[in-house]
Structure formats: structure tokens, C-alpha cells
Amino acid sequence: ENKYLDDAATARTFCAELMRRKPQGLRAIRAELYRRGLDRTLIDDAVKELHTQDFGRQALNAARRKLHTLSRQPDDVKAKKIYAFLVQRGFEYEIARDTVRRLVRGVVSEDEPTD
């Protein structure tokens, strides 16, 4: 029983660290925790504590950074590359799609602060 509590705390700590270190989605975080040898039940419990809106903000931050590297690309190419980038980073498809739509429609400017 004590080991389970230690593993649960470790899983929560890993989740928090992964979110701080590099913007990435839930799929990537789950995969990393699994690679570190944590039980799937512990992983499920740990990621339940993460809020969906945090992933939207994380995706937007990552997309903005990527957008700067694509400044010379046509808008349709930018959108495709940013979407692929976000999915590769483990963001859910819906979050990646919504983030790209927001950037393309100009709902969020490139320079607008997120925090």
C-alpha cells in the first residue's frame, strides 16, 4: 500500500514536471510516464488531475513558437505544419485543430500573451 502511494506521488510529480519542461499533450505525457515504468492505473489517476484548458494553453504556446519558424511559408502550409507539430507533440487532435483554427482566424495574435 505504501508503495502505491509513493508511485502515485511520483506519477503526479512527473506530470507536473513534463508540463513545465516542454509544451506537450496528454498522449505524450501518458507515453512518457509509461516509458518510466509506471502502472497504467497510476498514470490514469495522475493525468485526471490535469485540466483540459491547460493543454489548450500549452498547445497555443507551442504553436506560436513554431509559427515564428514558418514565417516565410504560405498560410495553408503553416496551418498544416503547425497541426502536424502539435499532434506529434502528443496534443489531442481536437486541441491541435482548434489551436490552428484560432491562429489562422486571427482570434489570437502571435504576440498576445497567454499567461
MOTA-V494270 format. One record per backbone hydrogen bond with DSSP energy under -0.5 kcal/mol. CO is the residue of the C=O (numbers start at 1). NH is the residue of the N-H. E is the energy in kcal/mol with one decimal. If there is no record, write none. Layout:
co & nh & e
CO & NH & E
CO & NH & E
This chain:
co & nh & e
1 & 5 & -1.7
2 & 6 & -2.2
3 & 7 & -2.8
4 & 8 & -2.6
5 & 9 & -2.2
6 & 10 & -2.4
7 & 11 & -2.6
8 & 12 & -2.2
9 & 13 & -2.5
10 & 14 & -2.9
11 & 15 & -2.4
12 & 16 & -2.3
13 & 17 & -2.5
14 & 18 & -2.9
15 & 19 & -2.2
16 & 20 & -1.8
17 & 21 & -2.6
18 & 22 & -1.6
25 & 29 & -2.1
26 & 30 & -2.8
27 & 31 & -2.3
28 & 32 & -2.4
29 & 33 & -2.4
30 & 34 & -2.3
31 & 35 & -2.5
32 & 36 & -1.5
33 & 38 & -1.9
34 & 37 & -1.9
39 & 43 & -2.2
40 & 44 & -2.8
41 & 45 & -2.3
42 & 46 & -2.4
43 & 47 & -2.6
44 & 48 & -1.3
45 & 49 & -0.6
46 & 49 & -0.9
47 & 50 & -1.3
51 & 54 & -0.9
51 & 55 & -1.0
52 & 55 & -0.6
52 & 56 & -1.6
53 & 57 & -2.0
54 & 58 & -2.6
55 & 59 & -2.8
56 & 60 & -2.1
57 & 61 & -2.5
58 & 62 & -2.4
59 & 63 & -2.8
60 & 64 & -2.3
61 & 65 & -1.9
62 & 66 & -2.2
63 & 67 & -2.7
64 & 68 & -1.5
65 & 69 & -0.7
66 & 69 & -1.0
66 & 70 & -0.6
67 & 70 & -1.1
68 & 71 & -0.8
70 & 73 & -2.2
74 & 78 & -2.5
75 & 79 & -2.5
76 & 80 & -1.9
77 & 81 & -2.7
78 & 82 & -2.8
79 & 83 & -2.3
80 & 84 & -2.5
81 & 85 & -2.4
82 & 86 & -2.6
83 & 87 & -2.4
84 & 88 & -2.5
85 & 89 & -1.6
86 & 91 & -2.3
87 & 90 & -1.6
89 & 25 & -1.7
90 & 27 & -1.8
92 & 96 & -2.5
93 & 97 & -2.7
94 & 98 & -2.7
95 & 99 & -2.3
96 & 100 & -2.3
97 & 101 & -2.5
98 & 102 & -2.4
99 & 103 & -2.2
100 & 104 & -2.9
101 & 105 & -2.7
102 & 106 & -0.7
102 & 107 & -1.7
102 & 108 & -1.1
109 & 112 & -0.8
